[in-house]
């Protein structure tokens, strides 16, 4: 049976749990769960299995979107003298799961808030996808209704970062097709069964992936990783020249060069020199 090595001080402990492989539960997470006075959970059946795995049994209370407003004040009150552990069914709490209001209110009440980091499906999928990871944008689950989903995709189309999206198996193909329509046919990866026996990350363009899963939707929750947009092609010199000539009809050379440099991503000093050259040709 897992027992806490050191006594825990009262407060809120945000505990990351495995997303598949139970071996990914950290010793520190197991220690906190074993020492908690109560574990706030999404589904008691899921967390009961995890507690059995580490050889302990702790009181649990459901905490999810449907009861949070009622349960949250009770948990906040108990934190003054008890150890409250918050877990999700899988992965890191608060990441596309309820919980941030509990953290906010715990801090407002002056209680200690501690994070026990660990597995997160979004981060794990990024490591599998083979797409840029220097900048990424997490969207969670997109809306299920077609128009709302299209609007949400349009809002992020210009973001110069890899996109990370959660999705369910039955909706996967439609989501991929909507992404292709709204973002262009970018490179992407579909990661599923992460950390489990049949873990896979299938890569391709959004349209080819949508076709692949149209007649064979996978089971479970999935992570879609989408490449950032391609950088814009350099502006043609002729285009910048034409824009500069037009700007000079309205603005002095320095301001015309600044306007066109910003619009075309061209060196301002070079444009200013060209603007002076154009004005000289005009004056002559």
C-alpha positions as CSV (number, residue, x, y, z in Angstrom):
1,X,0.0,0.0,0.0
2,X,1.3,3.5,-0.9
3,X,1.6,5.7,2.1
4,X,2.8,9.3,2.2
5,X,6.5,9.7,3.1
6,X,6.0,13.2,4.5
7,X,2.9,14.7,6.0
8,X,1.1,17.0,3.6
9,X,0.1,20.5,4.6
10,X,-3.6,21.5,4.0
11,X,-4.5,23.0,0.7
12,X,-5.3,22.1,-2.9
13,X,-3.1,19.6,-4.8
14,X,-3.5,19.5,-8.6
15,X,-2.5,16.0,-9.5
16,X,-1.7,14.8,-13.1
17,X,-2.7,11.2,-13.7
18,X,-1.8,8.8,-16.5
19,X,-3.4,9.2,-19.9
20,X,-3.2,5.5,-20.6
21,X,-0.2,3.7,-19.1
22,X,-0.6,3.5,-15.3
23,X,3.2,3.3,-15.0
24,X,3.3,7.0,-15.9
25,X,1.9,8.0,-12.4
26,X,4.8,9.7,-10.6
27,X,5.8,8.6,-7.1
28,X,5.0,12.1,-5.9
29,X,1.5,11.9,-7.4
30,X,0.9,8.5,-5.7
31,X,2.1,9.9,-2.4
32,X,-0.2,12.9,-2.6
33,X,-3.2,10.7,-3.6
34,X,-2.5,8.3,-0.7
35,X,-2.3,11.2,1.8
36,X,-5.3,13.2,0.6
37,X,-8.3,13.7,2.9
38,X,-10.5,13.7,-0.2
39,X,-9.9,13.4,-3.9
40,X,-12.0,15.5,-6.2
41,X,-12.7,13.5,-9.3
42,X,-14.6,13.6,-12.6
43,X,-15.7,10.0,-12.4
44,X,-15.3,8.0,-9.2
45,X,-15.1,4.7,-11.1
46,X,-12.1,5.8,-13.1
47,X,-10.2,7.2,-10.1
48,X,-11.1,4.2,-7.9
49,X,-9.2,2.0,-10.4
50,X,-6.2,4.3,-10.2
51,X,-6.2,4.3,-6.4
52,X,-6.4,0.5,-6.4
53,X,-3.4,0.4,-8.7
54,X,-1.3,2.3,-6.1
55,X,-2.8,0.2,-3.2
56,X,-4.8,2.8,-1.4
57,X,-8.4,3.8,-0.9
58,X,-9.4,7.4,-0.3
59,X,-12.7,9.3,0.1
60,X,-13.7,10.8,-3.3
61,X,-16.2,13.5,-4.3
62,X,-17.4,14.1,-7.8
63,X,-16.3,17.5,-9.2
64,X,-17.3,18.4,-12.8
65,X,-19.1,21.0,-14.9
66,X,-22.5,19.9,-13.7
67,X,-22.0,20.2,-9.9
68,X,-19.0,22.5,-9.6
69,X,-20.9,25.6,-8.4
70,X,-22.4,23.6,-5.6
71,X,-19.3,21.5,-4.6
72,X,-16.6,24.2,-5.0
73,X,-17.5,26.2,-1.8
74,X,-17.5,23.0,0.2
75,X,-14.0,22.1,-1.1
76,X,-12.7,25.6,-0.4
77,X,-13.9,25.4,3.2
78,X,-12.2,22.0,3.7
79,X,-8.9,23.2,2.4
80,X,-8.3,25.2,5.6
81,X,-7.6,22.0,7.5
82,X,-7.5,19.2,4.9
83,X,-5.6,18.0,1.9
84,X,-7.7,18.2,-1.2
85,X,-6.4,16.4,-4.3
86,X,-7.9,17.4,-7.7
87,X,-7.6,14.9,-10.6
88,X,-9.2,14.4,-14.0
89,X,-10.0,11.1,-15.5
90,X,-6.8,11.2,-17.4
91,X,-3.9,13.7,-17.8
92,X,-3.4,17.1,-16.2
93,X,-6.4,18.7,-14.5
94,X,-7.6,22.0,-16.0
95,X,-6.4,21.2,-19.5
96,X,-9.7,21.1,-21.3
97,X,-11.2,20.1,-18.0
98,X,-13.0,22.0,-15.2
99,X,-10.9,23.3,-12.3
100,X,-9.5,26.8,-12.9
101,X,-12.3,28.3,-10.8
102,X,-11.4,26.0,-7.9
103,X,-7.7,27.2,-8.1
104,X,-8.8,30.8,-8.4
105,X,-11.1,30.6,-5.3
106,X,-8.6,28.6,-3.3
107,X,-6.0,31.3,-3.9
108,X,-8.5,34.1,-3.0
109,X,-9.2,32.2,0.3
110,X,-5.5,32.2,1.1
111,X,-5.1,28.4,0.8
112,X,-1.9,26.7,-0.5
113,X,-2.1,25.5,-4.1
114,X,0.4,22.9,-5.3
115,X,0.8,21.3,-8.7
116,X,2.0,17.8,-9.2
117,X,2.9,17.8,-12.9
118,X,2.8,14.8,-15.1
119,X,1.1,13.4,-18.3
120,X,-0.7,15.7,-20.7
121,X,-2.2,14.4,-24.0
122,X,-1.6,17.7,-25.8
123,X,2.1,17.8,-25.0
124,X,2.6,14.1,-25.6
125,X,1.0,14.5,-29.1
126,X,3.3,17.4,-29.9
127,X,6.3,15.2,-29.3
128,X,4.9,12.5,-31.6
129,X,3.7,14.7,-34.5
130,X,7.0,15.8,-36.0
131,X,5.7,19.3,-36.5
132,X,7.2,22.6,-35.2
133,X,7.0,22.8,-31.4
134,X,8.7,26.2,-30.8
135,X,5.2,27.9,-30.7
136,X,1.9,26.1,-30.3
137,X,-1.7,27.1,-29.7
138,X,-4.1,24.7,-27.8
139,X,-7.7,24.9,-28.8
140,X,-9.2,22.0,-26.7
141,X,-12.4,20.6,-28.3
142,X,-13.8,22.6,-31.3
143,X,-17.6,23.1,-31.4
144,X,-19.5,20.2,-32.7
145,X,-22.0,22.3,-34.8
146,X,-20.7,23.0,-38.3
147,X,-21.0,26.8,-38.4
148,X,-19.7,27.3,-34.9
149,X,-16.7,25.1,-35.7
150,X,-16.0,26.9,-39.0
151,X,-16.0,30.2,-37.1
152,X,-13.6,28.9,-34.4
153,X,-11.2,27.7,-37.1
154,X,-11.4,31.0,-39.0
155,X,-10.4,32.8,-35.8
156,X,-7.1,30.9,-35.6
157,X,-6.3,30.6,-39.3
158,X,-3.6,33.3,-39.2
159,X,-1.9,32.3,-36.0
160,X,1.7,31.5,-36.8
161,X,1.9,28.5,-34.5
162,X,1.2,24.7,-34.5
163,X,-2.4,24.0,-33.5
164,X,-3.3,21.3,-31.0
165,X,-6.9,20.1,-30.9
166,X,-8.8,17.4,-28.9
167,X,-11.4,15.4,-30.8
168,X,-13.5,12.2,-30.4
169,X,-13.4,9.3,-32.9
170,X,-16.8,9.7,-34.4
171,X,-16.3,13.4,-35.2
172,X,-12.7,13.1,-36.3
173,X,-13.1,13.0,-40.1
174,X,-15.6,15.9,-40.2
175,X,-13.2,17.9,-38.0
176,X,-10.2,17.2,-40.2
177,X,-12.3,18.2,-43.3
178,X,-13.4,21.4,-41.7
179,X,-9.8,22.2,-40.7
180,X,-8.7,21.6,-44.3
181,X,-11.4,23.9,-45.6
182,X,-10.7,26.7,-43.1
183,X,-6.9,26.5,-42.9
184,X,-5.8,25.1,-46.3
185,X,-4.5,21.6,-46.7
186,X,-1.7,21.8,-44.1
187,X,0.4,19.0,-42.8
188,X,-1.0,17.4,-39.7
189,X,-0.9,14.4,-37.4
190,X,-3.6,12.4,-35.6
191,X,-2.3,10.9,-32.4
192,X,-4.3,8.3,-30.5
193,X,-3.9,5.6,-27.8
194,X,-1.0,7.6,-26.5
195,X,1.1,5.6,-24.0
196,X,-1.0,2.5,-24.6
197,X,-0.1,-0.7,-26.4
198,X,-1.4,0.5,-29.8
199,X,-0.2,4.1,-29.7
200,X,0.0,5.7,-33.1
201,X,0.6,9.0,-34.8
202,X,-0.6,9.1,-38.4
203,X,0.7,12.0,-40.4
204,X,-0.3,13.5,-43.7
205,X,-2.3,16.5,-45.1
206,X,-5.6,17.4,-43.5
207,X,-7.5,16.2,-46.5
208,X,-5.8,12.8,-46.7
209,X,-6.3,12.3,-43.0
210,X,-10.0,13.2,-43.3
211,X,-10.4,10.7,-46.1
212,X,-8.5,8.0,-44.1
213,X,-10.9,8.2,-41.2
214,X,-14.1,8.9,-43.0
215,X,-15.2,5.2,-43.1
216,X,-13.1,4.0,-40.2
217,X,-13.5,6.4,-37.2
218,X,-11.1,5.3,-34.4
219,X,-12.2,4.8,-30.9
220,X,-11.5,7.0,-27.9
221,X,-10.3,10.6,-27.6
222,X,-7.8,11.8,-30.2
223,X,-5.3,14.7,-30.5
224,X,-5.0,16.5,-33.8
225,X,-1.8,18.5,-34.4
226,X,-1.8,20.9,-37.3
227,X,1.3,22.6,-38.8
228,X,1.5,26.4,-38.8
229,X,0.7,28.4,-42.0
230,X,3.5,28.8,-44.5
231,X,5.3,32.1,-44.4
232,X,4.0,34.6,-47.0
233,X,5.9,34.7,-50.2
234,X,8.3,37.7,-50.6
235,X,6.6,40.6,-52.3
236,X,7.6,41.1,-55.9
237,X,9.8,44.2,-56.3
238,X,7.4,45.4,-59.0
239,X,4.5,45.3,-56.5
240,X,6.4,47.2,-53.9
241,X,7.5,49.8,-56.5
242,X,3.9,50.3,-57.6
243,X,2.7,50.7,-54.1
244,X,5.5,53.2,-53.3
245,X,4.7,55.2,-56.4
246,X,1.0,55.4,-55.3
247,X,2.0,56.3,-51.7
248,X,4.2,59.1,-52.9
249,X,1.1,60.8,-54.3
250,X,-0.2,61.2,-50.8
251,X,2.8,61.2,-48.5
252,X,6.3,62.5,-48.1
253,X,9.1,60.1,-49.0
254,X,9.9,58.9,-45.5
255,X,6.2,58.2,-44.6
256,X,5.6,56.6,-47.9
257,X,8.6,54.3,-47.4
258,X,7.4,53.4,-43.9
259,X,3.9,52.5,-45.1
260,X,5.0,50.3,-47.9
261,X,7.8,48.6,-45.8
262,X,5.2,47.6,-43.2
263,X,2.7,46.3,-45.9
264,X,5.3,44.4,-47.9
265,X,7.8,43.4,-45.3
266,X,10.6,45.2,-47.3
267,X,13.6,47.0,-45.9
268,X,12.5,50.6,-45.1
269,X,15.9,52.2,-45.8
270,X,16.0,50.6,-49.2
271,X,12.4,51.9,-49.9
272,X,13.3,55.4,-48.7
273,X,16.2,55.5,-51.1
274,X,14.0,54.3,-53.9
275,X,11.3,56.9,-52.9
276,X,13.9,59.7,-53.2
277,X,15.0,58.3,-56.6
278,X,11.3,58.3,-57.7
279,X,10.8,61.9,-56.6
280,X,13.9,62.9,-58.4
281,X,12.7,61.3,-61.6
282,X,9.3,63.0,-61.2
283,X,10.9,66.4,-60.5
284,X,13.1,66.1,-63.5
